[in-house]
Amino acid sequence: MTSRDDLALANRLADAAGEAIRPFFRARYDVEMKADKSPVTEADRAAEAAIRAILERERPGDGIVGEEYGSVRADAERVWILDPIDGTRSFIAGRPIFGTLIALTQGGWPTIGIIDQPIGRERWAGMSGQPTTFNGKPVRTRACRQLEGAGIATTSPHLFADADVPHYLALVAAISGGSPRQGPVYGGDCYNYGLLSSGFLDIVIESGLQSYDFAALVPVVEGAGGLMCDWNGEPLTAESEGHVLALGDPARLEDVLEAIQSAGHAPH
Protein backbone atom coordinates (compact mmCIF):
# COMPACT_ATOMS: atom_id res chain seq x y z
CA MET A 1 0.00 0.00 0.00
CA THR A 2 1.06 3.57 -0.66
CA SER A 3 1.36 5.57 2.55
CA ARG A 4 2.13 9.05 3.75
CA ASP A 5 5.60 7.73 4.55
CA ASP A 6 6.02 7.13 0.82
CA LEU A 7 4.88 10.67 0.08
CA ALA A 8 7.32 12.03 2.67
CA LEU A 9 10.09 10.00 1.02
CA ALA A 10 9.11 11.31 -2.41
CA ASN A 11 9.47 14.85 -1.08
CA ARG A 12 12.90 14.04 0.32
CA LEU A 13 13.91 12.60 -3.05
CA ALA A 14 12.87 15.86 -4.70
CA ASP A 15 14.87 17.80 -2.12
CA ALA A 16 17.96 15.73 -2.92
CA ALA A 17 17.50 16.20 -6.66
CA GLY A 18 17.14 19.93 -6.24
CA GLU A 19 20.34 20.14 -4.21
CA ALA A 20 22.13 18.30 -7.02
CA ILE A 21 20.67 20.47 -9.80
CA ARG A 22 20.94 24.01 -8.47
CA PRO A 23 24.76 24.35 -8.62
CA PHE A 24 24.64 23.59 -12.37
CA PHE A 25 21.87 26.04 -13.31
CA ARG A 26 23.20 28.80 -15.62
CA ALA A 27 26.71 27.48 -14.97
CA ARG A 28 29.24 25.59 -17.08
CA TYR A 29 28.77 21.84 -17.43
CA ASP A 30 29.12 19.05 -19.96
CA VAL A 31 26.28 18.32 -22.38
CA GLU A 32 26.03 15.13 -24.43
CA MET A 33 23.55 14.03 -27.07
CA LYS A 34 21.92 10.65 -26.46
CA ALA A 35 21.08 8.10 -29.14
CA ASP A 36 17.59 9.62 -29.53
CA LYS A 37 19.21 13.05 -30.17
CA SER A 38 18.00 14.45 -26.85
CA PRO A 39 20.50 16.24 -24.61
CA VAL A 40 21.71 15.07 -21.20
CA THR A 41 23.79 17.09 -18.76
CA GLU A 42 25.84 16.50 -15.64
CA ALA A 43 22.88 17.89 -13.69
CA ASP A 44 20.50 15.21 -15.03
CA ARG A 45 22.87 12.46 -13.99
CA ALA A 46 23.74 13.96 -10.61
CA ALA A 47 20.08 14.38 -9.70
CA GLU A 48 19.09 10.84 -10.66
CA ALA A 49 22.12 9.40 -8.86
CA ALA A 50 21.14 11.29 -5.70
CA ILE A 51 17.59 9.92 -5.84
CA ARG A 52 18.71 6.36 -6.52
CA ALA A 53 21.16 6.37 -3.63
CA ILE A 54 18.34 7.16 -1.20
CA LEU A 55 15.97 4.59 -2.69
CA GLU A 56 18.56 1.80 -2.63
CA ARG A 57 19.20 2.55 1.02
CA GLU A 58 15.61 3.04 2.20
CA ARG A 59 13.49 0.99 -0.24
CA PRO A 60 15.81 -1.80 -1.43
CA GLY A 61 12.92 -4.02 -2.52
CA ASP A 62 11.27 -1.41 -4.73
CA GLY A 63 11.95 -1.19 -8.44
CA ILE A 64 13.47 1.89 -10.09
CA VAL A 65 13.01 3.09 -13.65
CA GLY A 66 14.96 6.22 -14.53
CA GLU A 67 15.62 8.12 -17.73
CA GLU A 68 19.40 8.27 -17.28
CA TYR A 69 20.38 5.05 -15.50
CA GLY A 70 17.80 2.54 -16.69
CA SER A 71 15.86 -0.05 -14.71
CA VAL A 72 16.40 -2.28 -11.70
CA ARG A 73 13.73 -4.61 -10.30
CA ALA A 74 11.28 -3.18 -12.85
CA ASP A 75 8.91 -6.13 -12.30
CA ALA A 76 8.46 -5.30 -8.59
CA GLU A 77 4.98 -4.49 -7.28
CA ARG A 78 6.17 -1.01 -6.31
CA VAL A 79 8.31 0.90 -8.82
CA TRP A 80 9.70 4.43 -8.62
CA ILE A 81 9.79 6.17 -12.00
CA LEU A 82 12.21 9.08 -12.32
CA ASP A 83 12.94 11.90 -14.72
CA PRO A 84 15.62 14.00 -13.00
CA ILE A 85 15.22 16.94 -15.39
CA ASP A 86 12.11 16.96 -17.54
CA GLY A 87 12.82 19.81 -19.92
CA THR A 88 16.59 19.51 -20.30
CA ARG A 89 16.54 21.91 -23.26
CA SER A 90 14.94 24.57 -21.05
CA PHE A 91 17.53 23.86 -18.35
CA ILE A 92 20.36 24.30 -20.86
CA ALA A 93 18.80 27.55 -22.08
CA GLY A 94 18.66 28.89 -18.50
CA ARG A 95 14.85 28.85 -18.41
CA PRO A 96 13.50 27.84 -14.96
CA ILE A 97 10.47 25.97 -16.31
CA PHE A 98 11.93 22.45 -16.25
CA GLY A 99 11.18 20.05 -13.42
CA THR A 100 12.11 16.90 -11.58
CA LEU A 101 9.48 14.15 -11.90
CA ILE A 102 9.17 11.43 -9.27
CA ALA A 103 6.43 8.80 -9.37
CA LEU A 104 5.62 5.72 -7.32
CA THR A 105 3.57 3.08 -9.10
CA GLN A 106 1.82 0.07 -7.56
CA GLY A 107 0.89 -2.72 -9.91
CA GLY A 108 1.66 -0.38 -12.79
CA TRP A 109 -0.66 2.44 -11.62
CA PRO A 110 0.80 5.79 -10.50
CA THR A 111 -0.12 6.44 -6.86
CA ILE A 112 2.29 9.25 -5.98
CA GLY A 113 3.58 12.04 -8.18
CA ILE A 114 5.91 14.98 -7.62
CA ILE A 115 6.58 17.87 -10.03
CA ASP A 116 9.42 19.89 -8.54
CA GLN A 117 10.86 23.10 -10.00
CA PRO A 118 14.06 23.47 -7.95
CA ILE A 119 15.04 26.99 -9.01
CA GLY A 120 11.75 28.66 -8.14
CA ARG A 121 11.31 26.11 -5.32
CA GLU A 122 7.83 25.25 -6.55
CA ARG A 123 6.47 21.79 -5.89
CA TRP A 124 3.25 20.05 -6.79
CA ALA A 125 2.63 16.80 -4.92
CA GLY A 126 -0.14 14.30 -5.62
CA MET A 127 -1.17 11.06 -3.94
CA SER A 128 -4.11 8.79 -4.73
CA GLY A 129 -7.10 9.67 -2.58
CA GLN A 130 -5.59 12.96 -1.41
CA PRO A 131 -5.87 16.52 -2.73
CA THR A 132 -2.90 17.77 -4.73
CA THR A 133 -0.81 20.42 -3.02
CA PHE A 134 1.39 23.23 -4.27
CA ASN A 135 4.09 24.04 -1.74
CA GLY A 136 1.98 22.32 0.89
CA LYS A 137 -1.37 24.02 0.16
CA PRO A 138 -4.25 22.32 -1.73
CA VAL A 139 -4.85 23.42 -5.32
CA ARG A 140 -7.66 22.84 -7.81
CA THR A 141 -8.05 22.96 -11.55
CA ARG A 142 -10.49 25.48 -12.99
CA ALA A 143 -13.81 25.01 -14.77
CA CYS A 144 -13.77 25.28 -18.57
CA ARG A 145 -17.28 25.85 -19.89
CA GLN A 146 -16.48 25.53 -23.60
CA LEU A 147 -13.62 24.45 -25.80
CA GLU A 148 -13.32 27.72 -27.70
CA GLY A 149 -11.05 30.06 -25.80
CA ALA A 150 -9.57 27.37 -23.53
CA GLY A 151 -5.96 27.80 -22.44
CA ILE A 152 -3.87 25.12 -24.16
CA ALA A 153 -0.16 24.37 -23.86
CA THR A 154 2.36 22.01 -25.43
CA THR A 155 6.12 21.88 -25.23
CA SER A 156 6.56 22.04 -29.02
CA PRO A 157 4.69 20.65 -32.04
CA HIS A 158 8.15 19.97 -33.52
CA LEU A 159 8.38 17.07 -31.07
CA PHE A 160 5.26 15.43 -32.53
CA ALA A 161 5.47 12.65 -35.09
CA ASP A 162 4.36 13.88 -38.51
CA ALA A 163 1.17 11.80 -38.36
CA ASP A 164 0.21 13.41 -35.03
CA VAL A 165 0.46 17.04 -36.18
CA PRO A 166 -2.94 17.20 -37.97
CA HIS A 167 -4.70 15.97 -34.82
CA TYR A 168 -2.94 18.61 -32.74
CA LEU A 169 -3.74 21.37 -35.24
CA ALA A 170 -7.40 20.30 -35.33
CA LEU A 171 -7.61 20.75 -31.56
CA VAL A 172 -5.89 24.13 -31.74
CA ALA A 173 -8.34 25.22 -34.45
CA ALA A 174 -11.32 24.21 -32.31
CA ILE A 175 -9.94 26.20 -29.40
CA SER A 176 -8.88 29.28 -31.34
CA GLY A 177 -12.10 29.74 -33.30
CA GLY A 178 -10.02 31.19 -36.12
CA SER A 179 -8.29 33.78 -33.92
CA PRO A 180 -4.47 33.69 -33.83
CA ARG A 181 -4.68 35.39 -30.46
CA GLN A 182 -6.06 32.16 -29.00
CA GLY A 183 -2.96 30.16 -29.89
CA PRO A 184 -1.15 27.74 -27.59
CA VAL A 185 1.44 28.42 -24.92
CA TYR A 186 4.72 26.80 -26.04
CA GLY A 187 7.50 25.43 -23.86
CA GLY A 188 7.13 24.26 -20.30
CA ASP A 189 7.36 20.46 -20.35
CA CYS A 190 6.12 19.15 -16.99
CA TYR A 191 5.68 22.69 -15.64
CA ASN A 192 2.54 23.06 -17.77
CA TYR A 193 0.86 20.23 -15.86
CA GLY A 194 1.56 21.98 -12.58
CA LEU A 195 0.04 25.19 -13.94
CA LEU A 196 -3.01 23.25 -15.13
CA SER A 197 -3.34 21.70 -11.67
CA SER A 198 -3.28 25.18 -10.13
CA GLY A 199 -5.98 26.47 -12.48
CA PHE A 200 -3.91 28.53 -14.95
CA LEU A 201 -4.30 26.29 -18.02
CA ASP A 202 -7.14 24.10 -19.29
CA ILE A 203 -5.50 21.59 -21.65
CA VAL A 204 -2.00 20.17 -22.17
CA ILE A 205 -1.35 17.93 -25.16
CA GLU A 206 1.86 16.03 -25.94
CA SER A 207 3.09 13.26 -28.22
CA GLY A 208 6.00 10.85 -27.94
CA LEU A 209 6.29 10.78 -24.16
CA GLN A 210 7.83 7.93 -22.17
CA SER A 211 6.52 6.58 -18.86
CA TYR A 212 9.07 8.65 -16.95
CA ASP A 213 7.64 11.75 -18.67
CA PHE A 214 4.04 11.20 -17.58
CA ALA A 215 3.76 8.78 -14.62
CA ALA A 216 4.30 11.49 -12.00
CA LEU A 217 1.83 13.83 -13.68
CA VAL A 218 -1.20 11.57 -13.25
CA PRO A 219 -1.61 11.79 -9.43
CA VAL A 220 -0.88 15.52 -9.51
CA VAL A 221 -3.41 16.42 -12.19
CA GLU A 222 -6.13 14.03 -11.03
CA GLY A 223 -5.70 14.92 -7.35
CA ALA A 224 -6.42 18.53 -8.33
CA GLY A 225 -9.67 17.56 -10.05
CA GLY A 226 -8.34 17.11 -13.58
CA LEU A 227 -8.08 14.14 -15.92
CA MET A 228 -5.20 12.51 -17.77
CA CYS A 229 -5.59 10.08 -20.66
CA ASP A 230 -4.35 9.25 -24.14
CA TRP A 231 -5.72 10.78 -27.35
CA ASN A 232 -8.53 8.19 -27.37
CA GLY A 233 -9.58 8.90 -23.79
CA GLU A 234 -8.00 5.73 -22.39
CA PRO A 235 -6.09 5.75 -19.06
CA LEU A 236 -2.32 6.10 -19.24
CA THR A 237 -0.31 2.97 -18.44
CA ALA A 238 3.23 1.74 -18.92
CA GLU A 239 2.06 0.39 -22.28
CA SER A 240 0.73 3.76 -23.49
CA GLU A 241 2.42 5.00 -26.64
CA GLY A 242 3.04 8.52 -25.42
CA HIS A 243 -0.01 10.43 -26.71
CA VAL A 244 -0.88 12.39 -23.58
CA LEU A 245 -3.78 14.70 -22.73
CA ALA A 246 -4.34 16.59 -19.49
CA LEU A 247 -7.66 18.35 -18.90
CA GLY A 248 -8.36 20.66 -16.03
CA ASP A 249 -12.10 20.14 -16.48
CA PRO A 250 -13.01 16.50 -17.25
CA ALA A 251 -16.34 17.72 -18.65
CA ARG A 252 -14.49 18.87 -21.79
CA LEU A 253 -13.14 15.41 -22.61
CA GLU A 254 -15.66 14.55 -25.33
CA ASP A 255 -15.17 17.96 -26.96
CA VAL A 256 -11.39 17.53 -27.00
CA LEU A 257 -11.54 13.99 -28.37
CA GLU A 258 -14.01 15.03 -31.06
CA ALA A 259 -11.67 17.82 -32.15
CA ILE A 260 -8.62 15.55 -32.22
CA GLN A 261 -10.44 12.82 -34.13
CA SER A 262 -11.86 15.28 -36.67
CA ALA A 263 -8.47 14.88 -38.42
CA GLY A 264 -8.98 11.10 -38.57
CA HIS A 265 -8.95 8.40 -35.92
CA ALA A 266 -6.49 9.41 -33.21
CA PRO A 267 -3.41 7.21 -32.72
CA HIS A 268 -3.17 5.10 -29.58
GIMOSUL-V199374 format. One record per pair of residues at least 24 apart in sequence whose ideal C-beta (glycine too) atoms are under 10 Angstrom apart, sorted by the first residue. I is the first residue (numbers start at 0). J is the second residue. Records with the same first field share a line. If there is no record, write none. Layout:
I=J ; J
This chain:
0=77 ; 105 ; 110
1=77 ; 103 ; 104 ; 105 ; 108 ; 109 ; 110 ; 111 ; 126 ; 127 ; 128 ; 129 ; 218
2=110 ; 111 ; 126
3=111 ; 126 ; 129
4=57
5=58 ; 61 ; 77 ; 79 ; 103 ; 105 ; 110 ; 111 ; 126
6=103 ; 110 ; 111 ; 112 ; 113 ; 124 ; 125 ; 126 ; 129 ; 132 ; 218
8=53 ; 54 ; 57 ; 58 ; 61 ; 79 ; 101 ; 103 ; 111
9=50 ; 79 ; 101 ; 102 ; 103 ; 111 ; 112 ; 113 ; 115 ; 124 ; 125 ; 126 ; 215
10=101 ; 111 ; 113 ; 115 ; 122 ; 124 ; 135
11=50 ; 53 ; 57 ; 101
12=46 ; 49 ; 50 ; 51 ; 52 ; 53 ; 54 ; 57 ; 79 ; 81 ; 99 ; 101 ; 103 ; 113 ; 115
13=46 ; 50 ; 98 ; 99 ; 100 ; 101 ; 113 ; 114 ; 115 ; 116 ; 117 ; 122 ; 124
14=49 ; 53 ; 99 ; 115 ; 117 ; 122
15=45 ; 46 ; 48 ; 49 ; 50 ; 51 ; 52 ; 53 ; 99
16=42 ; 43 ; 45 ; 46 ; 47 ; 48 ; 49 ; 50 ; 53 ; 81 ; 82 ; 83 ; 84 ; 98 ; 99 ; 100 ; 101 ; 113 ; 115 ; 117
17=46 ; 49 ; 99 ; 115 ; 116 ; 117 ; 118 ; 120 ; 122
18=45 ; 46 ; 49 ; 117
19=43 ; 44 ; 45 ; 46 ; 47 ; 48 ; 49 ; 50 ; 83 ; 84 ; 99 ; 117
20=45 ; 46 ; 49 ; 83 ; 84 ; 90 ; 97 ; 99 ; 115 ; 117 ; 118
21=46 ; 117 ; 118 ; 120
23=84 ; 90 ; 91
24=90 ; 93 ; 95 ; 97 ; 117 ; 118
25=90 ; 91 ; 92 ; 93 ; 94 ; 95 ; 118
26=93
28=90 ; 91
30=87 ; 90 ; 91
33=66 ; 67 ; 87
35=207 ; 209
37=66 ; 87 ; 88 ; 158
38=84 ; 87 ; 88 ; 90 ; 91
39=66 ; 67 ; 83 ; 84 ; 87
40=67 ; 83 ; 84 ; 87 ; 90 ; 91
42=83 ; 84 ; 87 ; 90 ; 91 ; 97 ; 117
43=67 ; 68 ; 82 ; 83 ; 84 ; 85 ; 87 ; 90 ; 97 ; 99
44=68 ; 83 ; 84
45=83 ; 84
46=81 ; 82 ; 83 ; 84 ; 99 ; 115 ; 117
47=81 ; 82 ; 83 ; 84 ; 99 ; 211
48=83
49=83
50=79 ; 81 ; 83 ; 99 ; 101
51=79 ; 81 ; 83
53=79
54=79 ; 81 ; 101
58=103
61=103 ; 104
62=104
64=102 ; 104 ; 209 ; 210 ; 211 ; 214 ; 237
65=101 ; 211
66=100 ; 209 ; 210 ; 211 ; 212
67=211
73=237
75=104 ; 105
76=104 ; 105 ; 106 ; 107
77=103 ; 104 ; 105 ; 106 ; 110
78=102 ; 103 ; 104 ; 105 ; 106 ; 107 ; 109 ; 210 ; 214 ; 237
79=103 ; 104 ; 111 ; 214 ; 215
80=104 ; 109 ; 112 ; 209 ; 210 ; 211 ; 212 ; 213 ; 214 ; 215 ; 237
81=113 ; 211 ; 214 ; 215
82=188 ; 189 ; 208 ; 209 ; 210 ; 211 ; 212 ; 213 ; 214 ; 215
83=211
84=117 ; 188 ; 189
85=114 ; 115 ; 154 ; 188 ; 189 ; 190 ; 192 ; 208 ; 211 ; 212 ; 213 ; 215 ; 216
86=116 ; 154 ; 186 ; 187 ; 188 ; 189 ; 190 ; 191 ; 212
87=188
88=154 ; 155 ; 158 ; 186 ; 188
89=154 ; 186 ; 187 ; 188 ; 190
90=118 ; 188
92=186
93=118
94=118 ; 186 ; 187 ; 188 ; 190
95=119 ; 121 ; 190
96=154 ; 186 ; 187 ; 188 ; 189 ; 190 ; 191 ; 193 ; 194
97=186 ; 187 ; 188 ; 189 ; 190
98=122 ; 123 ; 187 ; 188 ; 189 ; 190 ; 191 ; 192 ; 193 ; 215 ; 216
99=189 ; 215
100=188 ; 189 ; 192 ; 211 ; 212 ; 213 ; 214 ; 215 ; 216 ; 219
101=211 ; 214 ; 215
102=210 ; 211 ; 213 ; 214 ; 215 ; 216 ; 217 ; 218 ; 219
103=127 ; 214 ; 215 ; 218
104=210 ; 214 ; 215 ; 217 ; 218 ; 236 ; 237
107=210 ; 214 ; 236 ; 237 ; 238
108=214 ; 217 ; 218 ; 234 ; 235 ; 236 ; 237
109=210 ; 213 ; 214 ; 215 ; 216 ; 217 ; 218 ; 219 ; 221 ; 227 ; 235 ; 236 ; 237
110=214 ; 217 ; 218
111=214 ; 215 ; 217 ; 218 ; 219 ; 222
112=189 ; 192 ; 196 ; 213 ; 214 ; 215 ; 216 ; 217 ; 218 ; 219 ; 220 ; 221 ; 222
113=215 ; 218 ; 219
114=188 ; 189 ; 190 ; 191 ; 192 ; 193 ; 194 ; 196 ; 215 ; 216 ; 218 ; 219 ; 220
115=189 ; 193 ; 215
116=189 ; 190 ; 193
119=190
121=190 ; 193 ; 194 ; 197
122=193 ; 219
123=189 ; 190 ; 192 ; 193 ; 194 ; 195 ; 196 ; 197 ; 215 ; 216 ; 218 ; 219 ; 220 ; 222 ; 223
124=215 ; 218 ; 219 ; 222
125=196 ; 215 ; 216 ; 217 ; 218 ; 219 ; 220 ; 221 ; 222 ; 223
126=218 ; 219 ; 222
127=217 ; 218 ; 221 ; 222
128=218 ; 222
129=218 ; 222
130=222 ; 223 ; 224
131=193 ; 196 ; 197 ; 218 ; 219 ; 220 ; 221 ; 222 ; 223 ; 224 ; 225
132=196 ; 219 ; 222 ; 223
133=193 ; 194 ; 196 ; 197 ; 219 ; 223
137=222 ; 223
138=193 ; 196 ; 197 ; 198 ; 199 ; 219 ; 222 ; 223 ; 224
139=196 ; 197 ; 198 ; 222 ; 223 ; 224 ; 225 ; 247
140=195 ; 196 ; 197 ; 198 ; 199 ; 200 ; 201 ; 220 ; 221 ; 222 ; 223 ; 224 ; 225 ; 226 ; 245 ; 246 ; 247 ; 248 ; 249
141=195 ; 197 ; 198 ; 199 ; 200 ; 201 ; 223 ; 224 ; 225 ; 247 ; 248
142=198 ; 201 ; 224 ; 247 ; 248 ; 250 ; 251
143=200 ; 201 ; 202 ; 246 ; 247 ; 248 ; 249 ; 250 ; 251 ; 254 ; 255
144=248 ; 250 ; 251
145=174 ; 176 ; 251 ; 254
146=170 ; 173 ; 174 ; 176 ; 201 ; 202 ; 251 ; 253 ; 254 ; 255 ; 257 ; 258
147=173 ; 174 ; 175 ; 176 ; 177 ; 178 ; 181 ; 254
148=174 ; 175 ; 176 ; 178 ; 181 ; 201
149=173 ; 174 ; 175 ; 181 ; 200 ; 201 ; 202 ; 246 ; 247 ; 248 ; 251 ; 254 ; 255
150=174 ; 181 ; 183 ; 184 ; 191 ; 194 ; 195 ; 198 ; 199 ; 200 ; 201 ; 202 ; 203 ; 247
151=175 ; 181 ; 182 ; 183 ; 184 ; 191 ; 195 ; 200 ; 201 ; 202 ; 203 ; 204 ; 255
152=183 ; 184 ; 185 ; 186 ; 187 ; 188 ; 190 ; 191 ; 192 ; 194 ; 195 ; 199 ; 200 ; 201 ; 202 ; 203 ; 204 ; 205 ; 245
153=183 ; 184 ; 185 ; 186 ; 187 ; 188 ; 191 ; 202 ; 203 ; 204 ; 205 ; 206 ; 243
154=184 ; 185 ; 186 ; 187 ; 188 ; 189 ; 190 ; 191 ; 203 ; 204 ; 205 ; 206 ; 207 ; 208 ; 212
155=183 ; 185 ; 186 ; 187 ; 188 ; 205
156=183 ; 185 ; 204 ; 205 ; 206
157=185
158=205 ; 206 ; 207 ; 208
159=204 ; 205 ; 206 ; 207 ; 242
160=206 ; 207 ; 241 ; 242 ; 266
162=206 ; 262 ; 263 ; 266
163=204 ; 205 ; 206 ; 207 ; 230 ; 241 ; 242 ; 259 ; 262 ; 265 ; 266
164=206 ; 262
165=259 ; 261 ; 262 ; 263
166=204 ; 206 ; 230 ; 242 ; 258 ; 259 ; 260 ; 261 ; 262 ; 263 ; 264 ; 265 ; 266
167=204 ; 205 ; 206 ; 230 ; 242 ; 258 ; 259 ; 262
168=258 ; 259 ; 262
169=257 ; 258 ; 259 ; 260 ; 261 ; 262 ; 263 ; 265
170=202 ; 204 ; 230 ; 244 ; 254 ; 255 ; 256 ; 257 ; 258 ; 259 ; 260 ; 261 ; 262 ; 265
171=202 ; 204 ; 258
172=258 ; 261 ; 262
173=254 ; 255 ; 257 ; 258 ; 259 ; 261
174=201 ; 202 ; 254 ; 255 ; 258
188=212
189=213 ; 215 ; 216 ; 219
191=216 ; 245
192=216 ; 217 ; 219 ; 220 ; 223 ; 225 ; 227 ; 243 ; 245
193=219 ; 220 ; 223
194=247
195=219 ; 220 ; 223 ; 225 ; 227 ; 245 ; 246 ; 247 ; 248
196=220 ; 221 ; 222 ; 223 ; 224 ; 225 ; 245 ; 247
197=223 ; 247
198=223 ; 224 ; 225 ; 247
199=247
200=225 ; 245 ; 246 ; 247
201=225 ; 245 ; 246 ; 247 ; 248 ; 251 ; 255
202=244 ; 245 ; 246 ; 247 ; 248 ; 251 ; 254 ; 255
203=227 ; 243 ; 244 ; 245 ; 246 ; 247
204=230 ; 242 ; 243 ; 244 ; 245 ; 246 ; 255 ; 259
205=230 ; 241 ; 242 ; 243 ; 244 ; 245
206=230 ; 240 ; 241 ; 242 ; 243 ; 266
207=240 ; 241 ; 242 ; 243
208=235 ; 239 ; 240 ; 241 ; 242 ; 243
209=237 ; 239 ; 241
210=235 ; 236 ; 237 ; 238 ; 239 ; 241
212=241 ; 243
213=239 ; 241 ; 243 ; 245
214=239
216=243 ; 245
217=243 ; 245
219=245
220=245 ; 246 ; 247
221=245 ; 249
223=247
224=248 ; 249
225=249
226=250 ; 251 ; 252 ; 255
228=252 ; 255 ; 256
229=256 ; 265 ; 266 ; 267
230=255 ; 256 ; 259 ; 260 ; 264 ; 265 ; 266 ; 267
231=256 ; 259 ; 260 ; 264 ; 265 ; 266 ; 267
232=256 ; 259 ; 260 ; 265
233=267
238=267
239=267
240=266 ; 267
241=266 ; 267
242=266 ; 267
